[in-house]
C-alpha cells in the first residue's frame, strides 16, 4: 500500500527498530550511553557531551568532502579527547 505521496509505508515497528539500531550504533561509536540521545534537556550534572554537541560535530564532519581534511579533523578530535 502507498501513502498519498506514492511512497510505500513502512510499518511503525520496523522504523522504530531501525532508529533504535542507529542510535545504538552511534552511541557505541561515541562511547556514550544511548540515553544521551533521548534527553529532552541537558543534564547540568553530566560531564559528557550533550546530544546537541554530538549532533553538531557529526553534521560538521559529514560536510567535509576532502578525505585528508577528514583524517586531520579526526586526529585533532582524538588528541583533544586524550588531553
SEDOSE-524149 format. One record per residue (C-alpha): residue number from 0; residue in three letters; x, y, z. Coordinates in nm, 4 decimals, always signed. Layout:
N
+-------+------+----------+----------+----------+
! filum ! lofi !       px !       py !       pz !
+-------+------+----------+----------+----------+
!   NUM !  ala !        X !        Y !        Z !
...
+-------+------+----------+----------+----------+
END
This chain:
83
+-------+------+----------+----------+----------+
! filum ! lofi !       px !       py !       pz !
+-------+------+----------+----------+----------+
!     0 !  unk !  +0.0000 !  +0.0000 !  +0.0000 !
!     1 !  unk !  +0.1234 !  +0.3525 !  -0.0712 !
!     2 !  unk !  +0.0553 !  +0.6792 !  +0.1035 !
!     3 !  unk !  -0.0675 !  +0.9974 !  -0.0677 !
!     4 !  unk !  +0.2880 !  +1.0787 !  -0.1754 !
!     5 !  unk !  +0.3251 !  +0.7464 !  -0.3535 !
!     6 !  unk !  +0.5754 !  +0.6011 !  -0.1060 !
!     7 !  unk !  +0.5420 !  +0.2553 !  +0.0372 !
!     8 !  unk !  +0.4624 !  +0.2930 !  +0.4045 !
!     9 !  unk !  +0.6954 !  +0.1048 !  +0.6385 !
!    10 !  unk !  +0.5361 !  -0.0426 !  +0.9426 !
!    11 !  unk !  +0.5991 !  +0.1574 !  +1.2592 !
!    12 !  unk !  +0.7734 !  -0.1281 !  +1.4413 !
!    13 !  unk !  +1.0240 !  -0.1669 !  +1.1572 !
!    14 !  unk !  +1.1017 !  +0.2085 !  +1.1569 !
!    15 !  unk !  +1.1423 !  +0.2111 !  +1.5333 !
!    16 !  unk !  +1.3734 !  -0.0873 !  +1.5185 !
!    17 !  unk !  +1.5910 !  +0.0802 !  +1.2539 !
!    18 !  unk !  +1.6031 !  +0.4032 !  +1.4571 !
!    19 !  unk !  +1.6919 !  +0.2110 !  +1.7718 !
!    20 !  unk !  +1.9719 !  +0.0262 !  +1.5917 !
!    21 !  unk !  +2.1092 !  +0.3534 !  +1.4543 !
!    22 !  unk !  +2.1012 !  +0.5157 !  +1.7985 !
!    23 !  unk !  +2.2802 !  +0.2166 !  +1.9491 !
!    24 !  unk !  +2.5473 !  +0.2252 !  +1.6771 !
!    25 !  unk !  +2.6052 !  +0.5992 !  +1.7216 !
!    26 !  unk !  +2.6218 !  +0.5647 !  +2.0979 !
!    27 !  unk !  +2.8690 !  +0.2787 !  +2.0709 !
!    28 !  unk !  +3.0922 !  +0.4678 !  +1.8265 !
!    29 !  unk !  +3.0892 !  +0.7742 !  +2.0515 !
!    30 !  unk !  +3.1332 !  +0.5676 !  +2.3709 !
!    31 !  unk !  +2.8154 !  +0.7200 !  +2.5137 !
!    32 !  unk !  +2.5034 !  +0.5692 !  +2.6634 !
!    33 !  unk !  +2.2005 !  +0.5669 !  +2.4307 !
!    34 !  unk !  +2.0203 !  +0.7806 !  +2.6881 !
!    35 !  unk !  +2.2306 !  +1.0809 !  +2.5796 !
!    36 !  unk !  +2.0246 !  +1.0943 !  +2.2605 !
!    37 !  unk !  +1.6964 !  +1.0717 !  +2.4474 !
!    38 !  unk !  +1.7399 !  +1.3576 !  +2.6923 !
!    39 !  unk !  +1.4940 !  +1.6400 !  +2.6434 !
!    40 !  unk !  +1.7008 !  +1.8874 !  +2.8463 !
!    41 !  unk !  +2.0726 !  +1.8912 !  +2.9146 !
!    42 !  unk !  +2.1630 !  +1.7386 !  +3.2487 !
!    43 !  unk !  +2.3622 !  +2.0057 !  +3.4345 !
!    44 !  unk !  +2.5359 !  +1.7364 !  +3.6418 !
!    45 !  unk !  +2.6569 !  +1.5369 !  +3.3386 !
!    46 !  unk !  +3.0143 !  +1.5989 !  +3.2302 !
!    47 !  unk !  +2.9864 !  +1.4315 !  +2.8883 !
!    48 !  unk !  +2.8806 !  +1.5895 !  +2.5616 !
!    49 !  unk !  +2.5193 !  +1.6855 !  +2.5049 !
!    50 !  unk !  +2.3115 !  +1.5337 !  +2.2285 !
!    51 !  unk !  +2.3251 !  +1.8716 !  +2.0551 !
!    52 !  unk !  +2.7045 !  +1.8773 !  +2.0679 !
!    53 !  unk !  +2.7225 !  +1.5226 !  +1.9283 !
!    54 !  unk !  +2.4814 !  +1.6094 !  +1.6500 !
!    55 !  unk !  +2.6725 !  +1.9282 !  +1.5649 !
!    56 !  unk !  +3.0111 !  +1.7577 !  +1.5378 !
!    57 !  unk !  +2.8661 !  +1.4722 !  +1.3303 !
!    58 !  unk !  +2.6895 !  +1.7168 !  +1.0976 !
!    59 !  unk !  +3.0041 !  +1.9275 !  +1.0537 !
!    60 !  unk !  +3.2231 !  +1.6211 !  +0.9973 !
!    61 !  unk !  +2.9840 !  +1.4831 !  +0.7350 !
!    62 !  unk !  +3.0203 !  +1.8056 !  +0.5333 !
!    63 !  unk !  +3.3983 !  +1.7627 !  +0.4970 !
!    64 !  unk !  +3.4494 !  +1.6300 !  +0.1446 !
!    65 !  unk !  +3.8303 !  +1.6073 !  +0.1385 !
!    66 !  unk !  +3.9487 !  +1.2711 !  +0.2832 !
!    67 !  unk !  +4.2751 !  +1.4279 !  +0.4067 !
!    68 !  unk !  +4.0829 !  +1.7028 !  +0.5853 !
!    69 !  unk !  +3.8598 !  +1.4400 !  +0.7491 !
!    70 !  unk !  +4.1662 !  +1.2499 !  +0.8724 !
!    71 !  unk !  +4.3179 !  +1.5713 !  +1.0145 !
!    72 !  unk !  +3.9882 !  +1.6596 !  +1.1809 !
!    73 !  unk !  +3.9526 !  +1.3153 !  +1.3346 !
!    74 !  unk !  +4.3141 !  +1.3228 !  +1.4547 !
!    75 !  unk !  +4.2542 !  +1.6625 !  +1.6173 !
!    76 !  unk !  +3.9392 !  +1.5414 !  +1.7937 !
!    77 !  unk !  +4.1225 !  +1.2313 !  +1.9162 !
!    78 !  unk !  +4.4088 !  +1.4467 !  +2.0500 !
!    79 !  unk !  +4.1563 !  +1.6623 !  +2.2339 !
!    80 !  unk !  +3.9940 !  +1.3521 !  +2.3788 !
!    81 !  unk !  +4.3288 !  +1.2304 !  +2.5082 !
!    82 !  unk !  +4.4188 !  +1.5655 !  +2.6645 !
+-------+------+----------+----------+----------+
END
